[in-house]
């Protein structure tokens, strides 16, 4: 999306804000980083399963929905990054300006979500290891080990090392998933037909899920914090951030299309049914082994592990940053009785990554959720996690519309008409998905 679409449409208009704005840096590939992190974090195993099942049920028919979903996520992540850069404030500072209700919403949400997600992420990372080593320890052992490894890595490393690690993760995911998609020999003719919007019988909520569910929940809000951690703290980085964001969701789009191809070619025509939740990816490993041999199946399981563990590490870092920002602001406001600003500079300086709240949330993500691993059916956690994720996305989309259309944002960086349309449609879509998730749960 062009800069004129993402920002205000009145080019050349001089405002007090634009007169003081630093000159824009040239967008360059050498700066890319936070987008890689959000792509590695946002597409977890559950997203791959949802896309795979959509392909197995409807072939290429819903390809258009996957692409629209990436465009919606580009708009959401761009809006998050634009807020951080245009205002020099973190997203939580913005939420706080909308009223105290946002504090209560976020506080309750982040505590419950972290407890459930911790167990979900550890279980998801353990599954492919257990499949690779069927005679080894139990899934619980591997899950706990993955949680402890994620904790240790984020605890002892700062953003720069974290970004390099996530670049390796995204490379593994990309190569493996695309390799398998090529191996199953996609039908390009039917794929092109899938770009035309159609809704087969029974496909409505699969379609909404593809549009709204792939590419991150709370990690979309974490994108602005990763932008600041990279050292981007003012509007001079706007073009760079937009390039970075597009790279993130083009990469995500390739993942989604590749998994849809695998579902359409490998499962749709043969009528193979997969297990529920992340177990479906283990089942797919068995299908791949039967058709293409052990090597392809093992490679896929390695890619599955990279997907799950990358999401785990990304959340351990990004959401802990958000929690630390939330606690630090709350403590300072209680102490001084005054609004607190300029938190983005502190995130950029790395002051959050070694703070007590950051590490406290890391421990919360790791140890209490281990108790949930002893449930008889831990994969039921995926359902609860999906509901919690559905509750956050409407909150994010609608508060961004509020923040980026008022004087909280400098005039030249407020929403243009297309951004407003995409964010409003995204918010409406997420409300519908949230209601559907709650109905399914009960």
C-alpha positions in Angstrom: 0.0 0.0 0.0 1.4 3.4 -0.9 2.4 6.0 1.7 -0.3 8.3 0.5 -2.9 5.6 1.3 -1.5 4.8 4.7 -1.1 8.4 5.8 -3.3 11.4 5.2 -4.3 11.9 1.6 -3.5 15.6 1.5 0.1 15.7 0.1 2.1 18.8 0.5 -0.1 20.2 3.3 2.0 21.9 5.9 1.0 21.6 9.5 2.8 22.4 12.7 3.5 18.7 13.1 4.9 18.2 9.6 7.0 21.4 9.8 8.9 19.9 12.8 9.0 16.3 11.4 12.5 14.9 10.7 13.2 14.1 7.1 12.1 10.6 6.0 14.8 8.0 5.6 15.0 6.1 2.4 13.4 2.6 2.6 16.1 0.0 2.4 16.3 -3.7 2.7 19.3 -3.4 5.0 17.0 -2.2 7.8 14.5 -5.0 7.6 14.1 -6.8 11.0 10.9 -6.3 13.1 8.8 -7.5 10.2 10.8 -10.8 10.1 10.2 -11.1 13.8 6.4 -10.6 13.5 6.2 -13.0 10.6 8.1 -15.7 12.6 5.9 -15.1 15.6 2.5 -14.5 14.1 2.1 -17.7 12.0 2.0 -20.5 14.5 1.1 -24.1 14.1 -2.6 -23.4 14.7 -2.6 -21.0 11.8 -1.0 -23.6 9.5 -3.6 -26.2 10.6 -6.5 -23.9 9.9 -5.2 -23.1 6.4 -4.4 -26.7 5.7 -7.9 -27.8 6.7 -9.4 -25.0 4.5 -7.4 -26.3 1.6 -8.4 -29.9 2.3 -12.1 -29.1 2.4 -12.4 -26.5 -0.4 -9.3 -26.9 -2.5 -8.1 -23.6 -4.0 -11.5 -21.9 -3.7 -10.6 -19.8 -0.7 -7.2 -18.6 -1.9 -8.6 -15.1 -2.3 -9.6 -15.0 1.4 -6.0 -15.8 2.5 -4.7 -12.9 0.4 -7.3 -10.5 1.7 -6.3 -11.6 5.2 -2.7 -10.6 4.6 -3.8 -7.2 3.4 -5.9 -6.7 6.6 -2.9 -7.6 8.7 -0.6 -5.3 6.7 -3.1 -2.5 7.6 -3.2 -3.4 11.3 0.6 -3.8 11.7 1.2 -0.6 9.7 -1.2 1.3 12.0 0.5 0.0 15.1 4.0 0.9 13.8 2.8 4.3 12.6 1.4 5.2 16.0 4.8 4.4 17.7 6.8 6.4 15.1 4.5 9.3 14.6 3.9 10.0 18.3 7.0 8.7 20.0 4.7 6.9 22.4 4.1 3.2 22.9 0.8 1.6 22.1 -0.1 1.2 25.8 0.4 5.0 26.2 -2.1 5.4 23.4 -4.6 3.0 25.0 -4.2 4.8 28.3 -5.2 8.1 26.7 -8.6 6.5 25.7 -9.6 6.0 29.3 -8.9 3.8 32.3 -11.1 1.0 30.9 -8.2 0.0 28.6 -6.0 -0.6 31.6 -8.5 -3.0 33.1 -9.1 -4.7 29.8 -5.4 -5.2 29.0 -4.5 -6.2 32.6 -7.1 -9.0 32.8 -6.5 -10.1 29.2 -2.7 -10.4 29.3 -2.7 -12.4 32.6 -5.3 -15.0 31.4 -4.0 -15.1 27.8 -0.4 -15.7 29.0 -1.4 -18.6 31.2 -3.3 -20.4 28.4 -0.8 -19.5 25.7 2.2 -20.7 27.6 0.8 -24.2 27.7 -0.4 -24.1 24.1 3.0 -22.9 22.8 4.9 -25.5 24.8 2.6 -28.4 23.7 2.7 -27.2 20.1 6.5 -27.1 20.1 6.8 -30.6 21.7 4.6 -32.4 19.2 7.0 -32.4 16.2 9.9 -33.4 18.4 7.9 -36.3 19.8 7.0 -37.3 16.2 10.7 -37.1 15.2 11.8 -39.2 18.2 8.8 -41.6 18.8 10.9 -43.8 21.2 12.1 -40.8 23.2 10.6 -39.1 26.3 6.9 -38.0 26.6 5.4 -35.0 25.1 5.2 -33.4 28.5 9.0 -33.7 28.8 9.6 -32.0 25.5 7.0 -29.3 26.2 8.7 -28.4 29.5 12.1 -28.4 27.8 10.9 -26.1 25.0 9.4 -23.7 27.6 12.7 -23.6 29.6 14.8 -23.1 26.4 12.5 -20.2 25.4 12.8 -18.7 28.8 16.6 -19.0 28.9 17.1 -17.6 25.4 14.9 -14.5 26.0 16.2 -14.0 29.6 19.8 -13.7 28.6 19.6 -12.0 25.2 18.6 -8.6 23.9 16.7 -7.7 20.8 19.6 -7.8 18.4 20.4 -11.5 19.1 16.6 -12.3 19.3 16.1 -10.8 15.8 19.0 -12.8 14.3 17.5 -16.0 15.8 14.1 -15.2 14.4 15.6 -14.6 11.0 17.0 -18.2 11.1 13.5 -19.5 12.2 11.7 -17.7 9.3 14.3 -19.1 6.9 13.6 -22.6 8.0 9.8 -22.2 7.9 9.9 -20.6 4.5 12.2 -23.2 2.9 10.4 -26.2 4.3 6.8 -25.2 3.7 7.5 -23.9 0.2 9.6 -27.0 -0.7 6.7 -29.3 0.4 4.2 -27.1 -1.6 6.3 -27.4 -4.7 6.8 -31.2 -4.1 3.0 -31.8 -4.2 2.8 -30.2 -7.7 0.3 -27.4 -7.4 -2.4 -27.0 -10.1 -1.7 -23.4 -11.2 -4.9 -23.2 -13.3 -7.1 -23.9 -10.3 -5.0 -21.7 -8.1 -5.6 -18.8 -10.4 -9.4 -19.5 -10.3 -9.1 -19.4 -6.5 -8.3 -15.7 -6.8 -11.9 -15.0 -7.7 -14.0 -14.5 -4.6 -16.5 -17.3 -4.2 -18.2 -18.9 -1.1 -18.9 -22.6 -1.4 -21.6 -24.1 0.8 -20.4 -24.3 4.4 -17.3 -22.2 3.8 -18.3 -18.9 5.5 -16.5 -19.3 8.8 -13.5 -21.0 7.2 -13.3 -17.9 5.0 -13.6 -15.5 7.9 -11.0 -17.6 9.8 -8.5 -17.3 6.9 -9.0 -13.6 6.6 -8.9 -12.9 10.3 -7.0 -15.7 11.9 -3.6 -16.0 10.2 -0.7 -13.8 11.1 -1.0 -13.0 14.7 -3.2 -11.8 17.6 -1.5 -9.9 20.4 1.8 -10.2 18.5 0.3 -7.6 16.1 0.4 -5.1 18.9 3.9 -6.2 19.8 5.1 -5.1 16.4 5.3 -1.5 17.5 7.5 -2.5 20.4 9.9 -4.4 18.2 10.0 -1.4 15.9 11.2 0.7 18.9 13.6 -2.1 20.0 15.2 -1.8 16.6 16.0 1.8 17.4 13.2 3.3 15.2 11.6 5.9 17.5 10.4 8.8 15.3 8.6 9.5 12.0 11.9 9.6 10.0 11.6 5.7 10.0 8.1 5.6 8.5 9.1 4.5 5.0 11.4 1.9 6.4 8.7 0.6 8.7 6.3 0.3 5.9 8.7 -1.7 3.7 9.5 -3.9 6.7 5.8 -4.5 7.4 5.1 -5.4 3.8 7.9 -7.9 3.8 6.4 -9.5 7.0 3.0 -10.1 5.5 4.2 -11.0 2.0 6.2 -13.7 3.7 3.1 -14.6 5.7 1.1 -14.7 2.5 3.5 -17.1 0.9 3.3 -19.4 4.0 -0.5 -19.4 3.8 -0.7 -20.0 0.1 1.8 -22.8 0.4 -0.2 -24.6 3.1 -3.4 -24.1 1.1 -1.7 -25.8 -1.8 -0.6 -28.7 0.4 -4.1 -29.1 1.7 -5.7 -28.8 -1.7 -3.3 -31.1 -3.6 -2.4 -33.7 -0.9 -5.7 -34.0 1.1 -8.6 -32.5 -0.9 -8.5 -34.9 -3.8 -7.8 -38.0 -1.7 -10.3 -37.1 1.1 -7.7 -37.6 3.8 -8.9 -36.3 7.2 -6.5 -34.9 9.8 -6.7 -34.9 13.5 -7.8 -31.8 15.4 -5.5 -29.0 16.6 -1.8 -29.2 16.1 -2.0 -33.0 15.9 -3.2 -32.5 12.3 0.4 -31.5 11.4 1.8 -34.7 12.8 -0.8 -36.6 10.7 0.3 -34.7 7.7 3.8 -35.8 8.3 2.6 -39.4 8.0 0.8 -38.6 4.8 3.9 -37.0 3.4 6.0 -40.0 4.4 3.7 -42.4 2.7 3.7 -40.4 -0.6 7.2 -38.8 -0.8 9.4 -40.7 1.7 11.0 -40.3 5.1 13.2 -37.3 4.2 10.3 -35.1 3.1 8.3 -36.1 6.2 11.2 -35.3 8.5 11.9 -32.0 6.9 8.2 -31.0 7.3 8.3 -31.9 11.0 11.5 -29.8 11.4 9.6 -26.9 9.7 6.6 -27.6 12.1 9.0 -27.3 15.0 10.5 -24.0 13.7 7.0 -22.6 13.3 5.9 -23.5 16.8 9.1 -22.7 18.7 9.6 -19.4 16.8 6.1 -18.4 17.9 6.9 -19.4 21.4 10.1 -17.3 21.6 8.5 -14.4 19.8 5.7 -14.2 22.4 8.0 -14.7 25.3 9.9 -11.6 24.1 7.2 -9.3 22.5 4.4 -9.7 25.0 6.8 -9.5 27.9 7.9 -6.1 26.5 4.3 -5.0 26.4 3.6 -6.2 29.9 6.8 -4.4 31.2 5.7 -1.2 29.5 2.2 -1.5 31.1 3.6 -2.1 34.6 6.3 0.6 34.4 3.7 3.2 33.3 1.2 2.2 35.9 3.9 2.4 38.7 5.1 5.8 37.6 1.6 7.2 37.3 0.8 6.0 40.8 4.0 7.6 42.2 3.8 11.0 40.4 0.1 11.3 39.8 0.9 12.6 36.3 0.6 11.1 32.8 3.8 9.5 31.6 5.2 10.0 28.1 8.4 9.1 26.1 8.3 5.4 26.9 9.2 4.4 23.3 12.7 5.9 23.8 13.2 3.6 26.9 12.1 0.6 24.9 14.6 1.5 22.2 17.3 1.8 24.8 16.7 -1.8 25.9 15.5 -0.7 29.4 12.5 -3.1 29.3 14.3 -6.3 28.4 16.1 -6.7 31.7 13.5 -5.1 33.9 11.7 -7.0 36.7 8.2 -6.8 35.1 9.7 -8.2 31.8 11.2 -11.1 33.6 8.2 -11.6 35.9 6.0 -12.1 32.8 8.5 -14.4 31.3 8.2 -16.6 34.4 4.4 -16.4 34.2 4.4 -17.6 30.6 6.7 -20.5 31.5 6.0 -22.1 34.9 2.3 -21.8 35.9 1.2 -23.0 32.4 3.1 -26.2 32.9 0.4 -27.4 35.3 -2.0 -27.4 32.3 0.2 -29.9 30.5 -1.2 -32.6 32.8 -4.7 -32.3 31.5 -6.0 -35.4 29.7 -6.5 -33.4 26.5 -4.1 -30.5 26.5 -5.0 -29.7 22.8 -8.3 -28.4 24.0 -6.2 -25.4 25.1 -6.1 -24.4 21.5 -9.8 -23.7 21.5 -9.6 -21.5 24.6 -6.6 -19.7 23.2 -8.5 -19.1 20.0 -11.3 -17.5 21.9 -8.9 -15.3 23.9 -7.2 -14.2 20.7 -10.6 -13.3 19.2 -11.3 -11.0 22.1 -8.1 -9.1 21.6 -8.3 -8.3 17.8 -11.5 -6.2 17.9 -10.0 -4.2 20.8 -6.8 -3.6 18.8 -8.5 -2.7 15.5 -11.1 -0.3 16.9 -8.7 1.5 19.3 -6.3 2.1 16.4 -9.1 3.7 14.5 -9.8 5.9 17.5 -6.1 6.8 18.1 -5.2 7.5 14.5 -8.2 9.7 13.6 -7.9 12.2 16.5 -5.4 14.8 17.6 -3.5 12.2 19.6 -1.7 11.6 16.3 0.1 14.4 14.3 -2.0 15.5 11.4 0.2 14.2 8.6 0.2 10.7 10.0 -3.5 10.3 10.7 -5.4 7.6 8.9 -6.3 8.0 5.2 -9.6 6.7 3.8 -8.2 3.3 2.9 -6.6 2.7 6.3 -9.9 3.6 8.0 -11.8 1.2 5.7 -9.3 -1.7 6.3 -9.2 -1.2 10.1 -13.0 -0.8 10.4 -13.6 -4.0 8.3 -11.0 -5.8 10.2 -12.6 -4.8 13.5 -16.0 -5.9 12.3 -14.6 -9.2 11.1 -12.9 -9.8 14.4 -16.1 -9.1 16.3 -17.9 -11.7 14.2 -15.1 -14.3 14.7 -15.2 -13.5 18.4 -18.9 -14.3 18.7 -18.4 -17.4 16.6 -15.6 -18.6 18.9 -17.7 -18.1 22.0 -20.6 -19.9 20.5 -18.3 -22.8 19.5 -16.9 -23.0 23.0 -20.3 -23.3 24.7 
